[in-house]
Amino acid sequence: MVASGLLIAEVNVKTMCELGSGGVSLVSMVRRTLGNTGVQVACWSYIFIHYALLVAYVARSSDILTTFTGIPFQRTIGAVNGVLVFGIIASFTALVVVASGDLHWEALLKANFEAAPQSIPIIALSFVYQNVVPVLCTNLEGDLSKVRSAIVFGTAIPLALFLVWDGVILGTITTLGTEADKIADPLQLLRSTNGIVGPIVDIFSLLAIATSYIGFVLGLVDFLADLLKLPSGPNRPLPYLLTLVPPLILSLLDPEIFFKALDFAGTYGVLVLFGLLPAAMSWSDRYSESTQTPNLPPLVPGGKITISLVFGGAALVILSEIVENFAHT
């Protein structure tokens, strides 16, 4: 995921230099390097990610619909989101402190490497930040050294938090497993281990889903309004209806769709938009004879081998998921 972000940053800075623009979007980068076909793939992947995640969030906590979708002004939403983020930090800290009191360190030595590949789509989804790389490049004025440092260290912070969280889960719950095709919910199991943990888990889950839900709703509303040339604004409900109604229907049809939606979003959305496309764009930018790009040092070393590994790794996970889905059907 770090390599993917660096490849996007590299293409972004070259696009900024070529177009003479202080800020360019992901669509502009794809159009310059891969043409209209690449733009269509990027747009559909973007829509798929947002709808899949909204389905997961609605299925997880339907109360968020009535709490946040009625707020018409983005300034108000931004303030609410800031409060929610503060709540996430506080509840996460409290949850780690309380839950780690019953930590079984020997449980952290256990491993199931056969199950590890199944986690790749969720890991990719958890570390999605590539959509803000163009903004990062603009704010840092295309300074490649600063961009590289921001991406590497910026990704290391959530990585540390995820490792702490996984350590608490795996060290506290020693009986994680699945029965038949049903996936065990670690939050439910953690809630049942300690009476104090339960309310903190509920608060943390609600705040985490709420912040993500708000961001993805706003992003998809603006994208659909621009794509379909729809009038948008507080008194123009059509973009909101197109954003909110389909996920609500799907979540009602299958209340257990949460894990499936996350898996699909990570596999067919994130790994396409932020796995295949960055590698393809970088390959075209570096090695295509038809493009004349500025001579800038690459942010990702390794040349064609590294780019091939990024593209091949993403493609392998996608193909594996397709084969597995067909096998189950």
Backbone hydrogen bonds, N-H to C=O, Kabsch-Sander energy under -0.5 kcal/mol:
donor,donor_aa,acceptor,acceptor_aa,energy
5,G,1,M,-2.1
6,L,2,V,-2.3
7,L,3,A,-2.3
8,I,4,S,-2.1
9,A,5,G,-2.3
10,E,6,L,-2.4
11,V,7,L,-2.2
12,N,8,I,-2.6
13,V,9,A,-2.6
14,K,10,E,-1.9
15,T,11,V,-2.3
16,M,12,N,-2.5
17,C,13,V,-2.3
18,E,14,K,-2.5
19,L,15,T,-2.8
20,G,16,M,-1.4
21,S,16,M,-1.1
29,M,25,S,-1.8
30,V,26,L,-2.5
31,R,27,V,-2.7
32,R,28,S,-2.0
33,T,29,M,-1.9
34,L,30,V,-3.3
35,G,30,V,-0.8
35,G,31,R,-0.8
38,G,34,L,-0.8
39,V,35,G,-1.5
40,Q,36,N,-2.2
41,V,37,T,-2.0
42,A,38,G,-2.4
43,C,39,V,-2.7
44,W,40,Q,-2.5
45,S,41,V,-2.2
46,Y,42,A,-2.4
47,I,43,C,-2.4
48,F,44,W,-2.5
49,I,45,S,-2.6
50,H,46,Y,-2.0
51,Y,47,I,-2.6
52,A,48,F,-2.7
53,L,49,I,-2.3
54,L,50,H,-2.3
55,V,51,Y,-2.3
56,A,52,A,-1.9
57,Y,53,L,-2.8
58,V,54,L,-2.6
59,A,55,V,-2.4
60,R,56,A,-1.7
61,S,57,Y,-2.4
64,I,61,S,-1.2
65,L,62,S,-1.2
66,T,62,S,-0.6
67,T,63,D,-1.4
68,F,64,I,-2.4
69,T,64,I,-0.6
69,T,65,L,-1.5
71,I,68,F,-1.4
77,I,73,F,-2.1
78,G,74,Q,-2.6
79,A,75,R,-2.1
80,V,76,T,-2.6
81,N,77,I,-2.9
82,G,78,G,-2.0
83,V,79,A,-1.9
84,L,80,V,-2.4
85,V,81,N,-2.4
86,F,82,G,-1.9
87,G,83,V,-2.2
88,I,84,L,-2.2
89,I,85,V,-2.2
90,A,86,F,-2.2
91,S,87,G,-2.9
92,F,88,I,-2.8
93,T,89,I,-2.2
94,A,90,A,-2.3
95,L,91,S,-2.6
96,V,92,F,-2.5
97,V,93,T,-2.3
98,V,94,A,-2.6
99,A,95,L,-2.7
100,S,96,V,-2.1
101,G,98,V,-1.1
102,D,99,A,-1.5
103,L,100,S,-1.3
104,H,171,G,-2.9
105,W,103,L,-0.8
107,A,104,H,-1.4
108,L,104,H,-0.6
108,L,105,W,-1.1
109,L,106,E,-1.2
110,K,107,A,-1.1
115,A,112,N,-1.0
116,A,112,N,-0.6
118,Q,115,A,-0.8
119,S,116,A,-1.9
120,I,117,P,-1.3
123,I,119,S,-2.6
124,A,120,I,-2.8
125,L,121,P,-2.2
126,S,122,I,-2.4
127,F,123,I,-1.5
128,V,125,L,-1.2
129,Y,127,F,-0.6
132,V,129,Y,-2.2
133,V,130,Q,-1.2
136,L,132,V,-2.2
137,C,133,V,-2.9
138,T,134,P,-2.0
139,N,135,V,-2.7
140,L,136,L,-2.2
141,E,138,T,-1.5
142,G,137,C,-2.7
143,D,140,L,-1.8
144,L,142,G,-0.9
147,V,143,D,-2.5
148,R,144,L,-2.5
149,S,145,S,-2.1
150,A,146,K,-2.5
151,I,147,V,-2.2
152,V,148,R,-2.6
153,F,149,S,-2.5
154,G,150,A,-1.8
155,T,151,I,-1.7
156,A,152,V,-1.4
157,I,153,F,-1.3
159,L,155,T,-1.7
160,A,156,A,-2.3
161,L,157,I,-1.9
162,F,158,P,-2.8
163,L,159,L,-2.4
164,V,160,A,-2.1
165,W,161,L,-2.5
166,D,162,F,-3.1
167,G,163,L,-2.3
168,V,164,V,-2.1
169,I,165,W,-2.3
170,L,166,D,-3.0
171,G,167,G,-2.0
172,T,168,V,-1.6
173,I,169,I,-2.5
174,T,172,T,-0.7
179,E,182,K,-1.0
182,K,179,E,-2.2
189,L,185,D,-2.0
190,L,186,P,-2.8
191,R,187,L,-2.4
192,S,188,Q,-1.4
193,T,189,L,-0.6
193,T,190,L,-0.9
194,N,190,L,-0.7
198,G,194,N,-1.4
200,I,196,I,-1.0
201,V,197,V,-2.8
202,D,198,G,-2.2
203,I,199,P,-2.3
204,F,200,I,-2.8
205,S,201,V,-2.8
206,L,202,D,-2.3
207,L,203,I,-2.5
208,A,204,F,-2.5
209,I,205,S,-2.5
210,A,206,L,-2.5
211,T,207,L,-2.3
212,S,208,A,-1.6
213,Y,209,I,-2.9
214,I,210,A,-2.4
215,G,211,T,-1.8
216,F,212,S,-2.4
217,V,213,Y,-2.4
218,L,214,I,-2.4
219,G,215,G,-2.3
220,L,216,F,-2.3
221,V,217,V,-2.5
222,D,218,L,-2.2
223,F,219,G,-2.0
224,L,220,L,-2.8
225,A,221,V,-2.3
226,D,222,D,-2.0
227,L,223,F,-2.9
228,L,224,L,-2.8
230,L,225,A,-2.0
236,R,233,G,-1.8
241,L,237,P,-2.6
242,L,238,L,-2.5
243,T,239,P,-1.3
244,L,240,Y,-2.8
245,V,241,L,-2.3
248,L,244,L,-1.6
249,I,245,V,-2.4
250,L,246,P,-2.3
251,S,247,P,-2.4
252,L,248,L,-1.7
253,L,249,I,-2.0
254,D,250,L,-1.6
257,I,254,D,-1.6
261,A,257,I,-3.1
262,L,258,F,-2.1
263,D,259,F,-2.4
264,F,260,K,-2.6
265,A,261,A,-2.5
266,G,262,L,-2.3
267,T,263,D,-2.3
268,Y,264,F,-2.2
269,G,264,F,-0.7
269,G,265,A,-0.9
270,V,265,A,-2.6
271,L,266,G,-1.6
273,L,269,G,-2.9
274,F,270,V,-3.2
276,L,271,L,-1.9
277,L,272,V,-2.4
279,A,275,G,-1.1
280,A,276,L,-2.5
281,M,277,L,-3.0
282,S,278,P,-2.4
283,W,279,A,-2.5
284,S,280,A,-2.3
285,D,281,M,-2.6
286,R,282,S,-2.6
287,Y,283,W,-2.8
288,S,284,S,-1.4
291,T,288,S,-0.7
293,T,291,T,-0.6
296,L,294,P,-1.6
305,I,302,G,-1.2
306,T,302,G,-0.7
307,I,303,G,-1.8
308,S,304,K,-2.5
309,L,305,I,-2.1
310,V,306,T,-2.3
311,F,307,I,-2.5
312,G,308,S,-3.3
313,G,309,L,-2.6
314,A,310,V,-2.0
315,A,311,F,-2.6
316,L,312,G,-2.5
317,V,313,G,-1.9
318,I,314,A,-2.1
319,L,315,A,-2.7
320,S,316,L,-2.4
321,E,317,V,-2.2
322,I,318,I,-2.2
323,V,319,L,-2.6
324,E,320,S,-2.4
325,N,321,E,-2.4
326,F,322,I,-2.3
327,A,323,V,-2.1
328,H,324,E,-1.9
329,T,325,N,-1.7
